[in-house]
Amino acid sequence: MPDRGRCRPWRWLLACVLLWAGPATGGAAVPVAVVLSKAGGIHAQTLAGLRQRLAAAGAPVRIKVLELDESGALSRATLARGRFRLLVAVGSRATQAALVHRREVPVLSVLMPEVAVRALAGLPEPGDDGRFAVIYLDQPPDRQMAFIRRLLPRARTVGVLLGRLGQGKRRLLAQAARRHGLELRAAVVEDPARTAAVIQDMVGGSDVVLAVYDPVVINARSARWLLVSAYQKQVPVIGFSRAFVRAGALASLYSSPRLVGRQAAELILEMAAAGRWRMLGPYYPRYFSVEFNRRLARALRIRLPDEEQLSRQMEGFVPDAVL
């Protein structure tokens, strides 16, 4: 499983040079707070990826980990004392707590699927005012469709299951599909009680199914329905995590928490170098990994391409921000 830490190296070299040479820090370490929804697991992995990238750059950035209180809030006094230039909120609870303070300190949310961000009511679109941005967990649609086209060159119809909040992605997915000679067949779950029936119908009319982050429609039960139905109809499923491949998907294109943390660190480097703590986001993941289910491929009589070569072909689909 190759880890695609792909970017433009000269950008980060330039950022680091500017960070040391420029007036942004005035010789003092820049204080940045990281707010964790939970202490361990994927949240800790994201923090580790962020710290590792900053350490590798030798960046004068001081990371302070903040905890939520019993009510799930952040202490305003703690924020005032820290004089933080940025709050990096890891996960949903941390994002909700940090956004209360975005007028005082800009917020970068990570480890959040797009539908979860859309569920946060009463907020501007990420990037609209420069004080709130997000690095989505979702892969960019162009990268997903390019992956499907190269993995399954004979596929023509891509099925996707969407919930109410996920319908905003429908247009972007359809446009990306057309650019790669594919047709999107979106199935929207209006009534959760009919999820199984909707999945059956969607799978039956698709050459391949793309699973997207949407905890409302893709949960433990519906994921099993999807994978079983797809296998019965000999339709491959493209997932969004290693777990999806282990459960029965043909392949997954995903960004690990460490890679998301790495991207967050590089965004911090860019802002610190510029001395301007504003963000253009939302952003899609720059870095990604590929996972294949070779046993299933043999069962479906699908010839998988070379994993390393396919990953390299995906490197061009690395948008800096969602347009």
TORTIMI-272900 format. One line per field, with one value per residue (C-alpha): residue number from 1; residue in three letters; x, y, z. Coordinates in nm, 3 decimals. Each point is the difference from the previous one (the first is absolute). Layout:
<recs>
num [NUM;...]
residuo [Ala;...]
x [X;...]
y [Y;...]
z [Z;...]
</recs>
This chain:
<recs>
num [1;2;3;4;5;6;7;8;9;10;11;12;13;14;15;16;17;18;19;20;21;22;23;24;25;26;27;28;29;30;31;32;33;34;35;36;37;38;39;40;41;42;43;44;45;46;47;48;49;50;51;52;53;54;55;56;57;58;59;60;61;62;63;64;65;66;67;68;69;70;71;72;73;74;75;76;77;78;79;80;81;82;83;84;85;86;87;88;89;90;91;92;93;94;95;96;97;98;99;100;101;102;103;104;105;106;107;108;109;110;111;112;113;114;115;116;117;118;119;120;121;122;123;124;125;126;127;128;129;130;131;132;133;134;135;136;137;138;139;140;141;142;143;144;145;146;147;148;149;150;151;152;153;154;155;156;157;158;159;160;161;162;163;164;165;166;167;168;169;170;171;172;173;174;175;176;177;178;179;180;181;182;183;184;185;186;187;188;189;190;191;192;193;194;195;196;197;198;199;200;201;202;203;204;205;206;207;208;209;210;211;212;213;214;215;216;217;218;219;220;221;222;223;224;225;226;227;228;229;230;231;232;233;234;235;236;237;238;239;240;241;242;243;244;245;246;247;248;249;250;251;252;253;254;255;256;257;258;259;260;261;262;263;264;265;266;267;268;269;270;271;272;273;274;275;276;277;278;279;280;281;282;283;284;285;286;287;288;289;290;291;292;293;294;295;296;297;298;299;300;301;302;303;304;305;306;307;308;309;310;311;312;313;314;315;316;317;318;319;320;321;322;323]
residuo [Met;Pro;Asp;Arg;Gly;Arg;Cys;Arg;Pro;Trp;Arg;Trp;Leu;Leu;Ala;Cys;Val;Leu;Leu;Trp;Ala;Gly;Pro;Ala;Thr;Gly;Gly;Ala;Ala;Val;Pro;Val;Ala;Val;Val;Leu;Ser;Lys;Ala;Gly;Gly;Ile;His;Ala;Gln;Thr;Leu;Ala;Gly;Leu;Arg;Gln;Arg;Leu;Ala;Ala;Ala;Gly;Ala;Pro;Val;Arg;Ile;Lys;Val;Leu;Glu;Leu;Asp;Glu;Ser;Gly;Ala;Leu;Ser;Arg;Ala;Thr;Leu;Ala;Arg;Gly;Arg;Phe;Arg;Leu;Leu;Val;Ala;Val;Gly;Ser;Arg;Ala;Thr;Gln;Ala;Ala;Leu;Val;His;Arg;Arg;Glu;Val;Pro;Val;Leu;Ser;Val;Leu;Met;Pro;Glu;Val;Ala;Val;Arg;Ala;Leu;Ala;Gly;Leu;Pro;Glu;Pro;Gly;Asp;Asp;Gly;Arg;Phe;Ala;Val;Ile;Tyr;Leu;Asp;Gln;Pro;Pro;Asp;Arg;Gln;Met;Ala;Phe;Ile;Arg;Arg;Leu;Leu;Pro;Arg;Ala;Arg;Thr;Val;Gly;Val;Leu;Leu;Gly;Arg;Leu;Gly;Gln;Gly;Lys;Arg;Arg;Leu;Leu;Ala;Gln;Ala;Ala;Arg;Arg;His;Gly;Leu;Glu;Leu;Arg;Ala;Ala;Val;Val;Glu;Asp;Pro;Ala;Arg;Thr;Ala;Ala;Val;Ile;Gln;Asp;Met;Val;Gly;Gly;Ser;Asp;Val;Val;Leu;Ala;Val;Tyr;Asp;Pro;Val;Val;Ile;Asn;Ala;Arg;Ser;Ala;Arg;Trp;Leu;Leu;Val;Ser;Ala;Tyr;Gln;Lys;Gln;Val;Pro;Val;Ile;Gly;Phe;Ser;Arg;Ala;Phe;Val;Arg;Ala;Gly;Ala;Leu;Ala;Ser;Leu;Tyr;Ser;Ser;Pro;Arg;Leu;Val;Gly;Arg;Gln;Ala;Ala;Glu;Leu;Ile;Leu;Glu;Met;Ala;Ala;Ala;Gly;Arg;Trp;Arg;Met;Leu;Gly;Pro;Tyr;Tyr;Pro;Arg;Tyr;Phe;Ser;Val;Glu;Phe;Asn;Arg;Arg;Leu;Ala;Arg;Ala;Leu;Arg;Ile;Arg;Leu;Pro;Asp;Glu;Glu;Gln;Leu;Ser;Arg;Gln;Met;Glu;Gly;Phe;Val;Pro;Asp;Ala;Val;Leu]
x [0.000;0.202;-0.038;-0.047;0.169;0.007;0.030;0.226;0.318;0.122;-0.308;0.081;0.370;-0.093;-0.249;0.262;0.257;-0.251;-0.109;0.352;0.096;-0.323;-0.136;-0.310;0.125;0.241;0.227;-0.265;-0.183;-0.346;-0.265;-0.250;-0.260;-0.115;-0.342;-0.071;-0.349;0.150;0.336;0.106;-0.064;-0.025;0.002;0.339;0.128;-0.100;0.186;0.306;0.000;-0.022;0.280;0.225;-0.031;0.066;0.302;0.139;-0.025;0.168;-0.285;-0.016;-0.360;-0.104;-0.281;-0.224;-0.258;-0.326;-0.267;-0.374;-0.169;-0.281;-0.257;0.205;0.110;0.333;0.105;-0.002;0.256;0.237;-0.028;0.065;0.312;0.138;-0.036;-0.028;0.022;-0.201;-0.222;0.036;-0.315;0.028;-0.339;-0.362;-0.018;0.320;-0.122;-0.329;0.181;0.266;-0.246;-0.153;0.328;0.072;-0.049;0.298;0.211;-0.026;-0.101;0.133;-0.215;0.143;-0.116;-0.349;-0.199;-0.170;-0.351;0.097;0.116;-0.326;-0.187;0.153;-0.284;0.032;0.354;0.142;0.136;0.354;0.245;-0.256;0.143;0.349;-0.063;-0.139;0.135;-0.010;0.209;-0.265;0.046;-0.171;0.219;-0.039;-0.261;0.246;0.245;-0.275;-0.125;0.352;0.069;-0.311;0.078;0.352;-0.094;-0.306;0.043;-0.316;-0.228;-0.251;-0.249;0.105;-0.260;0.017;-0.219;-0.076;-0.198;-0.178;0.313;0.211;-0.203;0.225;0.273;-0.221;0.081;0.376;0.003;-0.206;0.231;0.310;-0.156;-0.069;0.357;0.119;-0.254;-0.226;-0.365;-0.106;-0.304;-0.079;-0.248;-0.132;-0.124;-0.301;-0.140;0.257;-0.247;0.039;0.381;0.031;-0.245;0.177;0.335;-0.137;-0.134;0.317;0.236;-0.211;0.040;0.372;0.327;0.181;-0.110;0.185;-0.053;0.026;0.026;-0.355;-0.060;-0.377;-0.020;0.332;0.010;0.091;-0.331;-0.042;0.366;-0.057;-0.316;0.194;0.294;-0.216;-0.233;0.293;0.173;-0.317;-0.030;0.378;0.028;0.326;-0.012;0.254;0.028;0.144;0.204;0.216;-0.286;-0.225;0.247;0.029;-0.380;-0.034;0.061;0.221;0.217;0.018;0.146;0.042;0.203;0.118;-0.019;0.380;-0.016;-0.278;0.214;0.291;-0.209;-0.121;0.363;0.090;-0.289;0.129;0.346;-0.144;-0.197;0.291;0.232;-0.243;-0.071;-0.368;-0.231;-0.279;-0.106;-0.152;-0.147;-0.182;0.275;0.001;0.278;0.332;0.134;-0.160;0.046;-0.129;-0.114;-0.100;-0.199;0.184;-0.201;-0.325;0.155;0.074;-0.356;-0.143;0.257;0.130;0.361;0.141;0.259;0.333;-0.075;0.304;-0.053;-0.369;0.082;0.248;-0.264;-0.223;0.261;-0.123;-0.340;0.109;-0.208;0.116;-0.356;-0.355;-0.118]
y [0.000;0.299;0.323;0.286;0.294;0.189;0.375;0.265;-0.017;0.345;0.159;-0.134;0.081;0.357;0.017;-0.115;0.250;0.283;-0.118;0.037;0.312;0.198;0.234;-0.209;-0.150;0.268;-0.277;-0.135;-0.330;0.040;-0.139;-0.238;-0.196;-0.350;-0.095;-0.374;-0.149;-0.306;-0.070;-0.308;-0.196;0.181;0.339;-0.071;-0.131;0.328;0.195;-0.224;0.063;0.375;0.007;-0.221;0.226;0.317;-0.160;-0.110;0.359;0.133;0.247;0.247;-0.097;-0.085;-0.255;0.002;-0.278;0.121;-0.218;0.053;0.043;-0.225;0.195;-0.039;0.364;0.185;0.236;0.360;0.090;-0.272;0.131;0.356;-0.100;-0.203;0.279;-0.270;0.090;-0.306;-0.272;-0.340;-0.191;-0.377;-0.167;0.107;0.086;0.202;0.184;0.097;0.125;0.192;0.172;0.184;0.195;0.047;0.378;0.016;-0.283;-0.153;-0.367;-0.279;-0.312;-0.340;-0.362;0.105;-0.138;0.259;-0.099;0.054;0.353;0.069;-0.112;0.287;0.251;0.379;0.019;0.155;-0.224;-0.112;0.255;0.279;0.231;-0.148;-0.090;-0.349;-0.270;-0.376;-0.280;-0.250;-0.371;-0.053;-0.054;0.255;-0.123;0.030;-0.229;-0.251;-0.017;-0.015;-0.289;-0.186;0.060;-0.139;-0.284;-0.111;0.121;-0.178;0.162;0.252;0.062;0.100;-0.047;0.211;0.006;0.344;0.134;0.333;0.193;-0.180;0.121;0.306;-0.230;-0.140;0.270;-0.015;-0.380;0.007;0.258;-0.197;-0.320;0.161;0.128;-0.359;-0.153;-0.131;0.049;0.058;-0.186;0.167;-0.163;0.225;-0.149;0.207;-0.261;-0.198;-0.291;-0.043;0.005;-0.370;0.033;0.311;-0.181;-0.299;0.222;0.213;-0.300;-0.172;0.291;0.066;-0.137;0.114;0.156;0.288;0.017;0.353;0.136;0.043;-0.149;0.036;-0.241;-0.188;-0.161;-0.349;-0.153;0.177;-0.058;-0.374;0.016;0.184;-0.240;-0.314;0.133;0.108;-0.337;-0.187;0.208;-0.016;0.380;0.135;0.260;0.279;0.100;0.286;-0.186;-0.306;-0.146;0.008;-0.215;-0.246;-0.020;-0.082;0.303;-0.049;0.302;0.316;0.342;0.175;0.240;-0.125;0.222;0.043;0.125;0.242;0.126;0.044;0.215;0.211;0.060;0.112;0.243;0.138;0.036;0.194;0.237;0.052;0.074;0.256;0.146;-0.009;-0.236;-0.024;-0.307;-0.045;-0.350;-0.224;-0.238;-0.357;-0.237;0.046;-0.335;-0.339;-0.375;-0.283;-0.339;-0.302;-0.312;-0.249;-0.300;0.168;0.112;-0.363;-0.100;0.273;-0.080;0.355;0.057;0.259;0.249;0.050;0.172;0.228;0.102;0.072;0.211;0.206;0.064;0.148;0.255;0.262;0.016;0.203;0.319;0.262;0.106;-0.079;0.238]
z [0.000;-0.117;0.194;-0.243;0.168;-0.327;-0.041;-0.146;0.217;-0.103;0.156;0.344;-0.036;-0.090;0.285;0.249;-0.130;0.025;0.342;0.133;-0.192;0.005;0.267;0.073;0.325;0.118;0.133;0.237;-0.042;-0.148;0.241;-0.161;0.199;-0.094;0.136;0.012;0.004;0.171;0.160;-0.197;-0.318;-0.331;0.174;0.157;-0.335;-0.166;0.267;-0.047;-0.376;0.056;0.255;-0.211;-0.305;0.200;0.167;-0.337;-0.124;0.314;0.022;0.291;0.075;0.356;0.021;0.304;0.038;0.152;0.159;0.000;0.337;0.125;-0.202;-0.319;-0.005;-0.011;0.275;-0.126;0.268;-0.124;-0.355;0.113;0.194;-0.290;-0.258;-0.264;-0.367;-0.107;0.145;-0.170;0.090;-0.040;-0.040;0.037;0.372;-0.016;-0.311;0.162;0.312;-0.195;-0.234;0.295;0.016;-0.372;0.024;0.235;-0.147;-0.351;-0.007;-0.221;0.029;-0.092;0.005;-0.110;-0.295;-0.217;0.112;0.364;-0.080;-0.184;0.311;0.201;-0.019;0.006;-0.136;-0.315;-0.271;0.093;-0.138;-0.055;0.266;0.034;0.365;-0.043;-0.230;-0.011;-0.147;-0.103;0.054;-0.336;-0.304;-0.282;-0.254;-0.289;0.176;0.079;-0.358;-0.143;0.238;-0.116;-0.367;0.032;0.232;-0.200;-0.360;-0.119;0.258;-0.126;0.284;0.352;0.274;0.313;0.311;0.144;0.293;0.027;0.102;-0.258;-0.296;-0.022;-0.136;-0.273;-0.255;0.063;-0.025;-0.321;-0.158;0.095;-0.134;-0.338;-0.024;0.026;-0.237;0.275;0.092;0.359;0.130;0.332;0.239;0.276;0.327;0.108;0.240;0.205;0.017;-0.378;-0.003;-0.089;-0.291;-0.130;0.016;-0.191;-0.278;-0.020;-0.011;-0.265;-0.242;0.055;-0.135;0.314;0.329;0.165;0.377;0.138;0.355;0.129;0.346;-0.043;-0.295;0.025;0.343;0.120;-0.106;-0.335;-0.092;0.047;-0.214;-0.267;-0.007;0.005;-0.271;-0.215;0.034;-0.091;-0.316;-0.068;0.019;0.150;0.279;0.045;0.366;0.202;0.263;0.062;0.202;-0.306;-0.194;0.287;0.013;-0.370;-0.223;-0.304;0.076;0.208;-0.061;0.334;0.213;0.338;0.310;-0.009;-0.359;0.091;0.289;-0.239;-0.232;0.292;0.102;-0.352;-0.004;0.331;-0.157;-0.292;0.224;0.239;-0.294;-0.137;0.344;-0.089;0.187;-0.252;-0.199;-0.344;0.059;0.015;-0.106;-0.126;0.114;-0.175;0.115;-0.036;0.009;-0.219;0.125;-0.213;0.085;-0.221;0.114;-0.102;-0.329;-0.082;0.093;-0.225;-0.272;0.004;-0.096;0.234;-0.130;0.170;0.330;-0.003;-0.361;0.055;0.305;-0.200;-0.263;0.270;0.106;-0.244;0.165;0.303;0.027;0.249;0.076;-0.095;-0.269]
</recs>
